[in-house]
Amino acid sequence: MWLDIPGFLSSTARRYGDIVRFKLGPQETYLVSRPADIKHIYQQEKNGVYEKSFFYQQMKPVFGDGIFNSNGEAWHRQRRLLRPFFTKSYIAKWHKVIASAAAVMLDDWQEKAQNNQPVDLAVEMRRLVESIMARILFATRIPEQDAEEAIDAIGTLSGQLMGRILRDFIFRGVLNDLPSPANRRFQKAVQTIDRTLARFTPQSSVRNAAIEPLISSLRQARDEETRWQMNAAEMRDQVVTIYFAGQDTTANGLAWTFHHISQNPNVAARIQAEVDKVFSGNLPTSDELSRLAYTGWVINESLRLSPPAYAVGRNTICGDLIRNYRVPSNSLVTSSQYVTHRHPAYWESPDKFDPERFSQERSRGRPRYAFFPFGGGQRTCLGMHLAMMEMTTITAMVMKVFTLQADPRHRVSHKASLTLRPRHEIKVLLHAR
């Protein structure tokens, strides 16, 4: 299981059905895969029956008491404060930041294309999204060496967190406290992230920037109900959460999207035809992005097959009844995007890459939680609109300029870290159009 969590969850659901009970160490655990049951869990979470599960405590050294880890009133307060900064209307001003950063990467790719030099999509997307998140948060780039160290640190943390969580279940956290090489690498990675981001404060961020740094806006923000304002420690937790999550999910989502495109030349050709028809210049406008229907289907199909967030855990505060199954209190209830996105009752030929399944005609009648790459309910990912704007902008800009050729000898597989990452490189050759 530790080596392939999505594979374990998939085989478990295939063998035993839509509600499965099993033991994770001493922990009573339920895997729920039917969309109606997942909807029930999210609805009951709003009613106080569920909360974010206790294994998120293992993430506290990284995310502190930020919105990713919090429950109850502390979470509601943070959500109210942060929500206005991630609406569709608010994030629209970051579109130029995304497009400009992508243009810089494409200029670098031109030389690589001329030299027939392959690129590793996973590495390239991490660097690109890191630069975007730094500009959004601080209105400036982090120095290259520091940025590379931060990217590596995020990779270390993402890679170790699931193992730490599982060890916490099975061994009650004892192994996570030992001075082992892995634990020392984990602590060093946390320190690297803190050191990299600590230099940026609301006071030190770029003044007179064309767009106010998000860190400055957050520092001035107050909760609309309680007038609560974040202190320095709370700011640290939110900034780390936004910087980390903004990279680890979106960068992997982009890498998987380009991988699927490179494996499907007919899909690539349709994206290019759409982009050529819609774009009036090299940098797309927000209005042009909204007209890229097929490109949006491709991104959704990638998120279906390769969801960066591949499982969600909730803890039962009190007992619940899911259909006819009684779930005791203090149980771990898990739903998996990776599993439900492949459920044959809701997806025809579920392992096939078929973007047109997201057309209006073929989407009609599909249950809401047959597809939930950004979670759901009251804790739907705050960064959903930003992630989709990034993915659409970058996918369209790349396909406007290049055709991606996959190496048929290069086998790509996933690695279940905190997010669904490529296990190895995703190398492609670039052909300028």
Residue pairs with C-beta under 8 A, 6 or more apart in sequence:
1 8
1 166
2 162
2 163
2 166
4 416
5 162
5 310
5 311
5 416
6 310
6 311
6 336
6 338
6 339
6 414
6 416
6 420
9 31
9 311
9 334
9 336
9 338
9 339
10 336
10 338
10 339
10 342
12 20
12 22
12 31
13 20
13 31
13 33
13 336
13 339
13 343
17 33
18 32
18 33
18 34
18 37
19 30
19 31
19 32
19 33
19 34
19 37
19 322
19 323
19 325
20 30
20 31
21 28
21 29
21 30
21 325
22 29
22 31
23 29
24 166
24 169
24 170
24 332
25 166
25 169
25 170
25 171
26 169
26 170
27 169
27 331
27 332
28 328
28 330
28 331
28 332
29 331
29 332
29 333
29 334
30 322
30 325
30 327
30 331
30 332
30 333
30 334
31 334
31 335
31 336
31 339
32 38
32 41
32 322
32 333
32 334
32 335
33 335
33 336
33 339
33 340
33 343
34 340
34 343
35 340
35 343
35 346
35 367
35 368
35 369
35 370
36 367
36 369
37 322
37 323
37 335
38 335
38 340
38 369
38 372
38 376
39 367
39 368
39 369
39 376
40 322
41 50
41 314
41 322
41 333
41 335
41 377
42 369
42 376
42 377
42 378
42 379
43 377
44 50
44 320
45 51
45 314
45 377
45 378
45 379
46 377
46 378
48 317
49 316
49 317
49 318
49 320
50 314
50 315
50 316
50 317
50 320
50 333
51 71
51 72
51 314
51 315
51 317
52 69
52 70
52 71
52 75
52 313
52 314
52 315
52 379
53 313
53 314
53 315
53 332
53 333
54 315
55 165
55 168
55 169
55 313
55 332
56 68
56 69
56 313
57 69
57 168
58 161
58 164
58 165
58 168
58 173
58 176
59 68
59 69
59 161
59 165
60 69
61 186
61 187
61 190
62 157
62 161
62 190
62 193
62 240
62 244
63 69
63 237
63 240
63 241
63 244
64 233
64 236
64 237
64 240
65 74
65 234
65 237
66 78
66 234
66 237
66 238
66 240
66 241
67 75
67 78
67 79
67 82
67 238
67 241
67 382
68 241
68 245
70 78
75 379
77 223
77 225
77 226
77 228
78 238
79 378
79 382
80 223
80 224
80 225
81 218
81 221
81 222
81 223
81 224
81 228
81 230
82 218
82 221
82 238
82 382
83 382
84 90
84 221
85 214
85 217
85 218
85 221
86 382
86 383
86 384
86 385
86 386
87 385
88 385
91 385
91 386
91 389
92 286
92 389
93 211
94 132
94 136
94 211
94 386
94 389
95 286
95 289
95 389
95 393
96 283
97 132
97 135
97 136
97 211
98 132
98 389
98 390
98 393
98 394
99 283
99 284
99 393
99 397
100 283
101 128
101 131
101 132
101 135
102 128
102 393
102 394
102 397
102 398
103 282
103 283
103 397
104 131
105 124
105 127
105 128
106 397
106 398
106 401
106 402
109 119
109 401
109 402
109 430
110 401
110 432
111 117
112 118
112 119
112 430
113 402
113 429
113 430
113 431
113 432
114 432
116 429
118 407
118 427
118 428
118 429
118 430
119 427
119 428
119 430
120 425
120 426
120 427
121 254
121 255
121 258
121 259
121 422
121 426
121 427
121 428
122 251
122 252
122 255
122 421
122 422
122 425
122 426
123 425
125 251
125 252
125 254
125 255
125 258
125 394
126 151
126 154
126 155
126 247
126 251
127 147
127 148
127 151
128 251
128 254
128 394
129 246
129 247
129 250
129 251
129 254
129 390
130 142
130 147
130 150
130 151
130 247
130 251
131 141
131 142
131 147
132 246
132 390
133 242
133 243
133 246
133 247
134 140
134 141
134 142
134 147
134 243
135 141
136 213
136 214
136 246
137 200
137 213
137 214
137 215
137 239
137 242
137 243
138 200
138 205
138 206
138 213
138 215
139 205
139 206
139 209
139 211
139 212
139 213
140 205
140 206
140 209
141 147
142 150
142 196
146 196
147 196
149 192
149 196
150 192
150 193
150 196
150 197
150 243
151 247
152 189
152 192
153 188
153 189
153 190
153 192
153 193
153 196
154 189
154 193
154 244
154 247
154 248
155 417
155 421
156 185
156 186
156 188
156 189
157 186
157 189
157 190
157 193
157 244
157 418
158 248
158 417
158 418
158 419
158 421
159 415
159 417
159 418
159 421
160 182
160 185
160 186
160 189
161 417
161 418
162 416
162 417
162 418
163 182
164 176
164 186
167 173
167 175
167 176
168 176
176 183
177 183
193 240
193 243
193 244
194 236
194 240
197 236
197 239
197 240
197 243
198 236
200 215
200 239
201 215
202 213
202 215
202 216
202 218
202 219
202 220
202 235
205 213
205 215
205 216
206 213
214 242
215 235
215 239
218 230
218 235
218 238
218 239
219 230
219 235
221 229
221 230
222 228
222 229
223 229
230 238
242 383
245 383
246 383
246 386
246 387
248 308
248 418
248 419
249 308
249 309
249 381
249 383
249 387
249 419
250 308
250 383
250 386
250 387
250 390
250 391
252 306
252 308
252 419
252 420
252 421
252 422
253 299
253 302
253 303
253 306
253 308
253 387
253 391
254 390
254 391
254 394
254 395
255 422
255 426
256 302
256 305
256 306
256 308
256 420
256 422
257 298
257 299
257 302
257 303
257 391
257 395
258 395
258 398
258 404
258 426
258 428
259 306
259 406
259 412
259 422
259 426
260 267
260 298
260 301
260 302
260 305
260 306
260 353
261 267
261 268
261 271
261 298
261 395
261 399
261 404
262 268
262 404
262 405
262 406
262 428
263 353
263 406
264 353
267 298
267 353
267 355
268 399
268 403
268 404
270 294
271 294
271 295
271 298
271 395
271 396
271 399
272 399
272 400
272 403
272 433
274 292
274 293
274 294
274 295
275 292
275 295
275 396
275 399
275 400
276 400
278 284
278 288
278 291
278 292
279 288
279 396
279 400
280 288
282 397
282 400
283 397
284 393
284 396
284 397
289 389
289 392
289 393
289 396
292 392
292 396
294 355
295 392
295 395
295 396
295 399
296 358
296 392
297 355
297 356
297 357
297 358
297 359
298 355
298 395
299 388
299 391
299 392
299 395
300 355
300 358
300 371
300 373
301 353
301 354
301 355
301 357
301 358
302 353
303 371
303 373
304 341
304 347
304 371
304 373
305 341
305 342
305 351
305 353
306 414
306 420
307 337
307 338
307 341
307 373
307 420
308 373
308 419
308 420
309 337
309 373
309 374
309 375
309 381
309 419
309 420
310 336
310 337
310 338
310 416
310 419
310 420
311 334
311 335
311 336
311 337
311 338
312 334
312 335
312 336
312 337
312 375
313 332
313 333
313 334
314 332
314 333
314 334
315 330
315 331
315 332
315 333
316 327
316 328
316 329
316 330
316 331
316 333
317 329
318 329
319 326
319 327
319 328
319 329
320 326
320 327
320 333
321 327
322 333
327 333
337 372
337 373
338 420
340 346
340 369
340 370
340 371
340 372
341 347
341 350
341 370
341 371
341 373
342 350
342 351
343 350
343 370
344 350
346 366
346 367
346 370
347 357
347 370
348 357
356 362
357 363
368 376
369 376
374 380
374 381
374 384
374 387
375 381
381 387
398 404
400 433
401 432
401 433
402 430
402 431
402 432
402 433
403 430
403 431
403 433
404 428
404 429
404 430
404 431
405 428
405 429
405 430
405 431
406 428
407 427
407 428
407 429
410 425
410 426
410 427
412 422
412 423
412 424
412 426
413 422
413 423
413 424
414 420
414 421
414 422
414 423
415 421
415 422
415 423
